[in-house]
Amino acid sequence: MNVYIKTYGCQMNERDSEAIAAELIREGFRIVKNEYEADILIFNTCSVREQAERKAVGKVGILKRLKRENPDIFIGIIGCMAQRRGNSLLKELPHVDFIIGTEQLTEIPQIIKKEIRKREKITKIETGKELLQGLDLHINTENKVTDFVSVMRGCDMFCAYCIVPYVRGREKSRPIQDIADEVRGLADNGVREVMLLGQNVSAYGLNQSAAERPEESPFADLLYEINKIDGIKRIRFTSPHPYFFNEKLINAIAELPKVCNSVHLPLQSGSDRILKKMNRRYNSEIYLDVVNKLKSRVADITFSTDLIVAFPGETEEDFKATRDIMNQVGFDNAYIFKYSPREGTPAAKQADQVPQKIKEERNQILLEDLKVRTKQHNRTLEGRTFEILTEGPSKRNPERWNGRTTNNKVTVFEPYENISTGDLVNVQIKSSTSMTLFGKVIGR
């Protein structure tokens, strides 16, 4: 049978979809890229923002006609939105056949083979399961330079705006040895860079019952272990929490040659008052201390971040504090989101919601600041030479190749003699835009 999988949301969802696809292939199913070729359509959904849910519901809604034309197809919704909304999705979308939550993903092949054929609607959204097995499955690794590796699931932070702990569950970390074995397998199949994934990856392996910031960092231990693996050239990770960036983790990032000098460090707000309302556990002083320590120890380090504008009660003074820190840190990239109330979270109940017009204005201001800042920074890189991990021909212009610097700058260059995907080459930067560097290969 043919299966089509559509993924919405974060890199963790992308990784889950790949693991599901690999398991389905192992069970005899065939993955197809066209929904009209499929016998089974699976939509892996996101609940972090309302817009993500609307997109998924809209797409699945359109398939009502396809279901009328072909009643034998099976349509399923899985992931975070399935976990959050459960049976209500079956009422809203009666042509859907199954709803499977975040903690039953590895059961999907068995559910399809054993239960769907009964022609009964299925909803499975139980919680509390140790869903850590089956996450190490990959497909098509021989064609990849970079691949995702899930090291943990869930989140214990309960930020006031966030639905993740409710739909992904509490934190569960995989053993270091299991992760290292998975990475070795990827390296043996040609993967040169791994992205370690977790909803709260810097808290990997920790017991968060302590009232104070921990001094230990099992995540740093994991970085040291993966740094030993032959074949792996670069290590990235997302998404961490600033609260768990202690000296041990900062030392690992500074000392380990394979850990990239680009750190994604979610800020969310630059206002201490708003950070407290968000239940972020740190203030601007703690955040900037982490940034400054990394800047002092890691050459050419760049930072990206997540930011929420117009959180309930955000004043012009609060917004100014955010804008000031954005420019002080000098983020090279930022995922800036207008606050979206999520049902069931504390922030959604607050009365002081910010008007939509102000959300739009503040969002545009920060986006423009980011564009100006990154363009200026990239100009300072012109004339310099960087080691690039090649990713293959550029999608926009196949006659050129592209890759990334260790500090995550997309770089486009003319192909070099005998160059292969996954090679490390030295590229001298000739020009730049706010998003891309352009250069020439000058050696290996």
C-alpha positions in Angstrom: 0.0 0.0 0.0 1.1 3.6 -0.8 1.5 6.1 2.1 1.7 9.9 1.8 3.0 11.8 4.8 2.7 15.6 5.1 4.5 17.3 7.9 3.7 20.6 9.6 5.8 22.5 12.3 9.1 21.9 13.9 12.2 19.8 13.1 11.1 17.3 15.7 8.0 16.7 13.6 10.1 16.2 10.6 12.2 13.7 12.4 9.1 11.9 13.7 7.8 11.7 10.2 11.0 10.2 8.9 11.0 7.6 11.7 7.4 6.7 10.9 8.2 6.4 7.2 11.1 4.2 7.9 9.0 1.9 10.1 6.3 1.8 7.5 8.8 0.8 4.8 10.1 -1.9 7.1 6.5 -3.2 7.4 6.1 -3.4 3.6 4.5 -0.1 2.8 5.7 2.3 0.1 6.1 6.0 0.7 5.0 8.3 -2.1 5.3 12.0 -2.7 2.0 12.6 -4.3 -1.2 12.4 -2.3 -3.2 11.3 -5.3 -1.1 8.1 -5.5 -1.7 7.2 -1.9 -3.9 4.6 -0.3 -3.2 6.2 3.1 -2.6 9.9 3.9 -1.0 10.9 7.2 -0.8 14.5 8.4 1.7 15.1 11.1 0.5 18.3 12.8 1.7 21.1 15.0 -0.1 23.0 17.8 2.5 25.6 18.8 0.7 28.4 16.9 -2.9 28.7 15.8 -1.8 29.3 12.2 -0.1 25.9 12.1 -3.4 24.2 13.1 -5.4 26.2 10.6 -3.1 25.1 7.8 -3.4 21.5 8.7 -7.2 21.6 9.2 -7.6 23.5 5.9 -5.6 21.0 4.0 -7.3 17.9 5.4 -10.7 19.6 4.9 -10.0 19.9 1.1 -9.6 16.2 1.0 -13.3 15.5 1.6 -13.8 15.5 -2.1 -11.0 13.0 -2.7 -12.6 10.8 0.0 -15.9 10.9 -1.9 -14.2 10.0 -5.1 -12.2 7.2 -3.5 -13.9 5.9 -0.3 -11.2 3.3 0.2 -8.5 5.7 1.1 -7.6 6.2 4.7 -6.9 9.7 6.1 -5.2 10.2 9.4 -4.1 13.1 11.6 -1.2 12.5 14.0 1.1 14.6 16.2 0.5 17.6 18.5 -2.8 18.8 17.1 -4.2 15.3 17.3 -3.0 15.0 20.9 -4.6 18.3 21.8 -7.9 18.1 20.1 -8.6 14.3 19.9 -12.1 13.3 19.0 -13.2 16.9 18.3 -11.2 16.6 15.0 -13.4 13.6 14.0 -16.5 15.7 14.5 -15.0 18.7 12.5 -13.6 16.5 9.8 -15.9 13.4 9.5 -14.0 12.0 6.5 -10.9 11.5 8.7 -10.4 7.8 9.7 -7.8 8.0 12.6 -6.4 10.4 15.1 -3.1 9.3 16.8 -1.4 11.4 19.4 2.3 12.1 20.1 2.9 9.1 22.3 1.6 6.4 19.9 3.6 7.3 16.8 5.6 4.1 16.7 2.3 2.1 16.8 1.1 3.6 13.5 2.1 0.6 11.2 0.3 -1.8 13.6 -2.7 0.4 13.9 -3.0 0.7 10.1 -2.5 -3.1 9.5 -4.7 -4.4 12.3 -7.3 -1.9 13.2 -8.1 0.5 10.4 -9.4 -2.4 8.2 -12.2 -2.8 10.7 -13.6 0.4 9.1 -14.0 2.0 12.5 -12.9 5.5 13.5 -9.8 5.3 15.7 -8.6 7.8 18.3 -5.4 7.0 20.3 -4.1 9.9 22.5 -3.0 8.1 25.7 -0.3 9.8 27.7 2.5 8.7 30.0 4.1 6.2 27.6 7.9 5.9 27.3 8.0 6.7 23.5 11.8 6.5 23.0 12.1 3.3 21.0 11.8 3.4 17.2 13.1 7.0 17.1 16.4 5.9 15.6 15.1 4.8 12.2 16.2 6.7 9.2 15.6 6.5 5.4 17.8 7.6 2.5 20.8 8.5 4.7 23.2 7.8 1.8 21.9 11.0 0.1 22.2 13.2 3.1 24.9 15.5 4.4 23.0 16.5 7.5 20.5 14.5 9.5 18.3 14.9 12.6 18.8 12.9 15.8 16.2 13.0 18.5 17.9 12.9 21.9 14.9 13.6 24.1 11.2 14.3 24.0 8.8 16.5 26.0 9.3 19.6 28.2 9.0 20.3 31.9 9.3 24.0 31.7 5.6 25.0 31.4 6.2 28.5 29.9 2.9 30.4 30.2 2.3 30.6 26.5 3.4 27.2 25.4 1.2 24.1 24.6 4.2 21.7 24.2 4.3 20.2 27.7 0.6 19.4 27.3 0.9 17.7 23.9 4.4 16.3 24.0 4.4 15.3 27.6 7.1 15.4 30.3 10.8 15.2 29.5 12.3 11.8 28.6 15.9 11.4 27.6 17.5 8.6 25.6 20.7 7.0 26.9 23.9 8.5 25.6 25.1 5.1 24.2 21.9 4.7 22.1 22.3 8.1 20.6 26.0 7.6 19.9 25.3 4.3 18.2 22.6 6.0 16.0 25.1 8.8 15.0 27.8 6.2 14.2 25.3 4.5 11.9 24.6 7.8 10.2 28.3 8.5 9.8 28.8 5.1 8.2 26.2 6.0 5.6 27.7 9.3 4.6 26.1 11.8 7.0 28.7 14.4 8.0 26.6 16.7 10.2 24.0 15.9 12.9 21.4 18.2 14.4 20.5 17.0 17.9 16.8 17.6 18.6 14.8 18.1 21.7 12.0 20.4 22.9 14.4 21.4 25.8 17.7 19.9 24.6 20.0 21.7 27.0 18.1 20.0 29.9 18.9 16.5 28.4 19.4 14.0 31.2 18.6 16.3 34.0 16.2 16.0 36.9 14.6 19.4 37.1 13.2 19.1 40.6 16.1 21.3 41.9 15.1 24.8 42.7 18.4 26.3 41.4 20.1 26.2 38.0 22.1 22.9 37.7 25.8 22.8 37.7 25.9 19.5 35.8 25.2 19.1 32.1 24.5 15.6 30.8 24.0 17.4 27.4 27.6 18.5 27.5 28.6 14.9 28.2 26.6 13.9 25.1 28.4 16.5 23.0 31.8 15.2 24.1 30.7 11.6 23.2 29.5 12.5 19.7 32.6 14.6 19.1 34.6 11.4 19.2 32.7 9.7 16.3 34.8 9.4 13.1 33.0 10.7 10.0 31.0 13.3 11.7 32.4 16.7 10.9 29.9 19.1 12.6 27.4 19.0 15.5 24.5 21.3 15.8 21.5 21.3 18.3 18.1 22.8 18.9 16.2 23.9 20.8 17.9 24.7 24.0 16.8 26.8 27.0 19.1 29.6 28.4 18.4 28.5 32.0 20.5 25.3 31.4 23.5 27.0 29.8 26.0 26.6 32.7 29.8 26.6 32.7 30.1 23.0 31.7 27.9 23.4 28.6 29.6 26.6 27.6 33.0 24.9 28.0 31.9 22.0 25.7 30.7 24.4 23.0 34.0 26.3 23.2 36.4 23.3 23.4 34.9 20.7 21.1 36.0 21.3 17.5 33.0 19.6 15.9 30.4 21.7 17.8 29.4 24.5 15.4 30.0 28.1 16.5 26.4 29.0 15.9 24.0 28.7 18.8 20.2 29.0 18.7 19.3 30.6 22.0 15.6 31.5 22.5 15.1 34.9 24.1 11.3 35.3 23.8 11.4 38.7 25.3 14.0 41.2 26.4 11.8 42.6 29.3 12.4 41.1 32.7 8.8 41.8 33.6 7.5 39.9 30.6 10.0 37.0 31.0 8.6 36.6 34.6 5.1 36.5 33.3 6.2 34.0 30.7 7.7 31.8 33.4 11.0 31.6 31.6 13.1 31.2 34.8 15.8 33.7 33.6 16.1 37.4 33.2 17.9 39.6 30.7 21.1 39.6 32.9 21.3 35.8 32.9 20.6 35.7 29.2 23.3 38.3 28.3 25.8 36.6 30.7 25.4 33.4 28.6 25.8 35.3 25.4 28.9 37.2 26.5 30.6 34.1 27.8 30.1 32.4 24.5 31.3 35.4 22.6 34.4 35.7 24.7 35.4 32.0 24.1 34.1 31.1 20.6 35.5 33.0 17.6 33.1 34.2 15.1 30.1 32.8 17.0 26.7 33.7 15.7 23.3 33.5 17.5 19.8 32.9 16.3 16.7 33.1 18.5 13.0 32.7 19.0 10.9 35.8 19.9 7.3 36.5 20.8 6.0 40.0 20.2 3.0 41.4 21.9 2.8 38.9 24.8 -0.2 39.8 27.0 0.5 43.0 28.8 3.6 44.0 26.7 4.1 47.8 26.8 6.1 50.0 24.6 8.8 50.0 27.3 8.8 46.2 27.3 9.0 46.1 23.5 11.9 48.6 23.6 13.8 46.3 26.0 13.4 43.5 23.6 14.5 45.6 20.7 17.6 46.8 22.6 18.7 43.2 23.5 18.1 42.1 19.9 20.6 44.7 18.7 23.0 44.2 21.6 23.3 40.5 21.0 23.4 41.0 17.2 21.3 38.0 16.2 22.0 36.7 12.7 18.6 35.1 12.5 15.4 35.3 14.5 12.1 33.5 14.3 9.7 36.3 15.3 6.2 35.3 16.2 3.2 37.4 17.0 1.7 36.1 20.2 -1.0 33.5 19.6 -3.2 32.4 22.5 -3.2 28.6 22.9 -6.2 27.1 24.7 -5.3 25.6 28.0 -2.2 27.7 28.7 -2.1 30.4 31.5 -1.3 33.2 29.1 -4.5 32.6 27.1 -6.6 33.5 30.1 -4.9 36.9 30.7 -7.2 39.9 30.1 -4.5 42.3 28.8 -4.2 40.9 25.3 -2.4 43.2 22.9 -4.4 44.5 19.8 -3.6 42.8 16.5 -2.6 46.1 14.9 0.2 46.6 17.5 1.3 43.0 17.1 1.8 43.6 13.4 3.6 46.9 13.9 6.1 45.5 16.4 6.6 42.4 14.4 7.6 44.5 11.3 9.9 46.7 13.3 11.9 43.7 14.6 12.0 42.1 11.1 13.4 45.3 9.6 16.0 45.6 12.4 17.1 42.0 11.7 17.4 42.6 7.9 19.5 45.7 8.4 21.7 44.0 11.0 22.4 40.8 9.1 23.2 42.7 5.9 25.7 44.9 7.7 27.3 41.8 9.4 27.6 39.8 6.2 29.4 42.7 4.5 32.1 42.5 7.2 32.7 38.9 6.1 33.5 39.8 2.5 37.1 39.1 1.7 37.4 36.5 4.4 37.8 32.7 3.8 35.6 30.1 5.5 35.4 26.4 5.6 32.2 25.3 3.9 30.4 21.9 4.3 29.1 21.3 0.8 25.4 20.4 0.5 25.3 20.0 -3.3 24.0 22.1 -6.3 22.0 25.1 -5.4 18.2 24.7 -5.9 17.9 28.2 -7.5 20.9 27.7 -9.8 22.1 24.1 -10.4 25.3 25.5 -12.0 26.4 26.7 -8.6 26.8 24.8 -5.4 25.9 25.7 -1.8 26.9 24.9 1.7 27.2 26.4 5.1 29.9 27.9 7.3 30.2 26.5 10.8 28.4 29.6 12.1 25.5 28.6 9.8 25.9 31.1 7.0 24.4 29.9 3.7 27.2 30.2 1.1 26.9 29.9 -2.7 29.9 29.2 -4.9 31.1 28.0 -8.3 31.7 24.2 -8.3 35.3 23.0 -7.7 37.1 20.2 -9.6 36.2 16.8 -8.2 33.9 18.3 -5.6 31.4 16.0 -3.8 28.5 16.5 -1.5 29.7 16.4 2.0 33.2 17.8 1.3 34.8 20.5 3.3 36.2 23.3 1.1 37.7 26.7 1.7 35.6 29.5 0.1 36.7 33.1 -0.1 33.6 35.4 0.2 33.3 37.9 -2.7 29.8 39.4 -2.0 26.8 39.0 0.2 23.1 39.8 0.9 21.3 39.8 4.2 20.7 36.1 3.9 23.5 34.6 1.7 27.3 34.7 1.2 28.7 34.3 -2.3 32.3 33.2 -3.0 34.9 31.2 -4.8 36.5 27.9 -3.7 40.2 28.4 -3.2 41.2 25.0 -1.8 40.4 22.2 0.6 
